Structures are given as C-alpha cells and as structure tokens.
Amino acid sequence: MTGLFKTRLQRHLREMAKYLRLVFNDFFVFALLFLLGGLGYGYSNMLKTLKTGYWWAPVVALLVLVIVAQIGRFATLIEDADRVFLLPKERAMHAYLVVARRYSQGLAQATQVIAVFLLAPFMSVTMAWPVLSLVELGLAQIILKDALLRLDLASAYQVTGQTRMNRWEFKWLLSIIVLAAGLWTLPLVAVGLALILDIAVAVWFAQHWQKQQIRWREQIKIEDNRMLGIYRFFNMFTEVPMLSGTIKRRRYLDGLFKLIKPRHDKFYLYLYSRGMVRGSEFSGLVVRLTVIGMLLLYFVRGEWLPVILAALFIYLIGFQLLPFFQQYDDVVFTHVYPILPAQRLKSFVTLITLILSVAALLLWLVVVVANPHLMTAGVTLLVEVVEVWYLARIYTPQRLARSIENRA
Amino acid sequence: MALEVSHVVGGYSQIPVLKDISFDVKDGELVGLIGLNGAGKSTTINHVIGLLTPHKGTITLNGVTIDQDSQAYKQQISYIPETPVLYQELTLREHLEVTMMAYDLDHDQAWATAHELLKTFRLDNKLDWFPANFSKGMKQKVMIVCAFLTQAKLFIIDEPFLGLDPLAVNDLLNLIEDRKKKGASILMSTHVLDTAQRYCDRFVLLHDGQVKTEGTLSELQAALPEAGESLNDIYLSMTKVDRA
C-alpha cells in the first residue's frame, strides 16, 4: 500500500513539475521578483515606523499564525475508483494514509517555518521578543500543524461517528487556544499545549482506527477539491485540461449583449461574446491577469517599468486569448452553417480588440493613480494603444489565418 | 434533382471508406440511408454536409457544388446530427436566434415558426435553459427545432428515432411530411427499419462502403425476390450474403 502511494506520488509530482515549469516561466519569475522586492521593501519601511508595546501587535501575530496554521492540506491522492477497487483492502489503507500524511507534512511545515521567519522581525520590533522565544514559538507552530494534520488523518475514519474532528471551527479554536497561550504568556506554554494536543490525538486515534470504516466518499471529495484548487491556480497561467470551467448565466450582462444586433454577419460576435462572458475558462483568465497586472502596477514605481509591465500584461492577455478562436470547432454547426470564415475572423478580431482595450484602460488607470509623472502615464497610454492595435488588428488575423489554412 | 452524389470516393484519411458511391435525392422525396454500423452512412453524410472532401467524384446540390459556392451550397442544407451538439454557453432562445442569424432568416417570421415548433416539442417554457440542463431527448428536440426553423431545400437527419419519445417521433414524421409537400428533400439514416419502411419513398442500402441496392420498396423486393417482404428481411438477407 505504501508502494501504491509512492507510485501515485511520483505521478502527481511529475504532473505538478510540468505545470510549475509552465507557471514559473521567465516572465512570471521576473514579475514575482518585483512583487516580492516591492513587498519586502514596504515591509522593512513599515517596521522602521513601529515601536515596542502596541497592544494590537500580539493580536496581529496571532491572526497571521492561526491563518497560516490552516495552510497545507492533507494530500491523500485518493481517486474516485478507489472506493470500488480498494474497498476490500480497507485495513491496509491505513499504511497508505499514514504515508500520505507524512508527505503532506513537507509543504505544510515549510510554510509554517517561512511564516514564522517572516513574522519574526515584526515581533522582535513590536513585542521585543528575543530570538530564543521566536524559535520556541516556531516549534509550537510546527507541532500544532502536526496535530492538525493528525486530525485530518483521524477524520478519514468514522472515529467520531457523524461529527468530524477536522471541522474548520474546531481547528481554528484549537489553533487560537494554543497560540494565544504562547503569545500572551510564554512561548514554551504553547509548545507544551501543542505537544499535549498532538500526543492526545495520536494515542486516541491509535486506539480507535482499527474498528472504523474509512469515509471514502468524503475523502474522495476532499481530495478532488484539493486538486481542483491546485488546477485553478495553474489555470491562471496556463491551460489545464482537467478544468473545463463552469458556465454561469450572468444575466446582469445581458444588456451588454443587446448591443450586438442579431444580423447574419454578427453570428460569431453573438456566439463568441456570450461564450467568453459566460464560460469561466477564458473570462477568468482575462480577469485574473488584469487584476494581477493592476496590483503589480500599483506597487511598481519608475519611469519605464510601468510602461514595460503594462505592455507585457496586455501581450500576455492577448496571447492567451488566441485559442478561444477554436472554442467551437467541435460543434458541427460551426462548419455546417452558411457563414464565411472571414466573418468569423472579423468577429474574433472585434472581440479581442474590445477585451484588450478594456484591460489596457484599467491598467492605464492604475498607472495614472500610482505614478506622479505625467510623462509615464502618457507614454503608457501611447504604447498601449499601439500594442492593442497591433495585437488585435495585425497579429491575430495573420496568426489565425494560418491556422484556418492548415485546417482546410 | 436536389442532391446528386456521383462516384464519390472518400473517407477520413487516405484510406477510402466510401468506394465509388452514387445516388440521388429528388425534390420532395424522403430517402432512407440504410446500412450496418461502419457501412459508411455517417461518412456519406459528412461528405454531403461538407465536413469531408471527396477524394474523387462530386456532390451537387441543385446545381451547385461546395467548391463552386460554399455559401449557396450550405444555405440549402439543414442538418440534425445523431448525437445532439449544442453551444454550451447559449440558452435555447439564443440557439434559435443564432440559427436565424446563420441562415439570414426574417426575424419575426422565423420566431413565429419557432414558437409553433417549440410548442409541438413541449420546449416553449424552457427558452432560458442552458444545454447542460436538458436531457438527451430534449437536446435532440432542440436540434430538430433549429433545423426546421430554416427553409432549407435539403434536410439531412442522422438516426433521428433513437432517444426520442414516441410522441416526438410522430411529430418529427409529421414535420418531415409537411416539408416534403413544400418540395424539400430529406436524406435520413436510420436503423429503425419498420418506421423507415412506412415513411421513406426510396432506400439506399449501403454495405462496406458501396451502394448495394437502391430503389423503392417494391424495386428492392423485385431485385431480391428470395429475401422476403419487409425492409427488415431485405436488410437482413443483405448482411447474410456477406457473412456466408
């Protein structure tokens, strides 16, 4: 059974590595460095303005640590078919789940350590904690996370009947008790409490699991949701085939569609615009990229940097939208209906122009707000206009005309 | 002569599935395309609707081929696929509207037809539904409503009877009858032979990529006197010849 987990883990890691390579492309690393640099700079500036003895400092620390303690989920890699094929092996599944928990520790504990490490300067400034206390607090955080993951493992079984031990309210409550005790008394108290909790759950679970059934359905659902979250994250940067996206009516946007007259030559504009807005796949991409770009531009200063970043984001959005042209290729009517391919291309170009213009406008507004130089705002606008025009009117038709030819 | 398929060799790849096929569908005629799984029915239909290009031979629709004028050719065709395909992001109302746009139909007149059709197929209260909410049979009805919204000269219907409730089958047959009277031609592939026998004017029996026999029921009976009376018997004997 541990062998099964290892095989699955290898496959899982290979898949993750594939996506991570796509996510951490040169551009994104570049953007990330800026973002981290900016945030780090802001953080250090903020620390300089702080003094020791604010009443709210431990509250902020508590909030951060409690939230961070919930990060890092129990990754079981359980699949839907398991409840049929592994059902006869239910007792042996225990070894599988134990290994799964051990694996889940890795990322979860790394997150805890990094969080405590980042919080340490804040606490040493505002609460005047010595290094030793901070290390002890870090230890408490790690043991607490261990206990929380143990609760997740225990909840894979029906050990407590219908109520689950890993309900979020319960986990939050435990985290708050343990960490608050540490923050307002001595950090060693938190270590002690976390240890007691961890051992108690371990002992109790060891005595009970043999007599209990695994909550297959629930575990499968939890794992599916976990993977969905991961895929959603990757989907921000690249296309994830497992994620076909959901369709929402978005009735409040019907007014927008009314602007498109139901005429023969508007067939594809009618179709594409609705597909774009109601499907989450591409509209989500546009929204996410625009929001990330706006955030980034808000923090970035400089004469040329905003111009380059705005241009990069528009390029990125435009480029990612190109596959939407083929969205309806598997609907036979796309080919059977008497519509000239040229009309399809024209509608697509109109749509791209519209989307990129809106994105460009939003990015530009942030540049105007964030930068005092009129020059930068002016140049950004100019570059954006030229870029949108080139991407939508020149590049897109050329590129797609080639793909139409290849098909014919 | 509405549709004329002449000496068509074709298929999905270089290996031909159809080996020199010829048949025609006249104005106001319902022709049944009959054959086993893999006989080439769907391939034939895909060639007629223009999804596939023949390696050899021509397909003419009222004097136009798809190469001469794809618009004029496609304008005359309305197609109902075997498995319903819909635009996932469009509601039923929008599917109808899109169809009207594609065929450049008069808005008011087309909607009048649409409402009638929707009522017939009991879809009139589901105009704002998405395809995801429709059952398979309902999706098929949506396909039928969209197809018969047009004033096409040739209707191509791929296996319409499976998945439809008996009432809908009856309504569809009435629709076909009505369009035939108005001069439209229908090419229909099906396995439901007793229905085909009752409604089709002529039959094209495909086997292994070739037209085995062709004609009205009485012509088929005359050609295969041993086979039996019904289309079912003739069809079975045709497959037996090959197995022996």
Contacts between the chains, C-beta under 8 A, distances in Angstrom:
chain1	res1	chain2	res2	distance
A	247	B	88	5.8
A	247	B	89	5.6
A	247	B	130	6.2
A	247	B	132	6.6
A	249	B	91	8.0
A	249	B	130	7.4
A	262	B	97	5.3
A	262	B	100	6.9
A	262	B	101	5.3
A	262	B	107	6.9
A	263	B	101	6.5
A	264	B	101	5.6
A	264	B	102	7.2
A	264	B	104	4.3
A	266	B	101	6.6
A	267	B	98	6.5
A	267	B	101	4.6
A	267	B	102	5.4
A	270	B	94	7.6
A	270	B	97	7.4
A	270	B	98	6.2
A	270	B	101	6.4
A	271	B	87	6.4
A	271	B	90	7.0
A	271	B	98	6.2
A	274	B	89	5.2
A	274	B	90	5.9
A	274	B	94	6.7
A	275	B	87	7.0
A	275	B	88	7.9
A	275	B	89	4.3
A	275	B	90	7.8
A	278	B	89	4.2
A	279	B	88	7.2
A	279	B	89	5.2
A	328	B	87	6.7
A	330	B	85	7.7
A	331	B	85	5.1
A	331	B	86	7.4
A	331	B	87	6.0
A	332	B	49	7.7
A	332	B	51	7.0
A	332	B	79	7.1
A	332	B	81	5.6
A	332	B	85	5.4
A	333	B	79	7.6
A	333	B	85	7.0
A	333	B	102	7.6
A	335	B	49	7.8
A	335	B	50	6.9
A	335	B	51	5.7
A	336	B	49	5.1
A	336	B	50	6.9
A	336	B	51	7.4
A	336	B	74	6.5
A	336	B	77	6.8
A	336	B	79	5.1
A	337	B	74	6.7
A	337	B	99	7.8
A	337	B	102	3.9
A	337	B	103	7.4
A	338	B	70	7.5
A	338	B	71	5.2
A	338	B	73	7.8
A	338	B	74	3.6
A	338	B	75	4.3
A	338	B	102	6.5
A	338	B	103	6.6
A	339	B	102	5.8
A	340	B	70	7.8
A	340	B	71	6.6
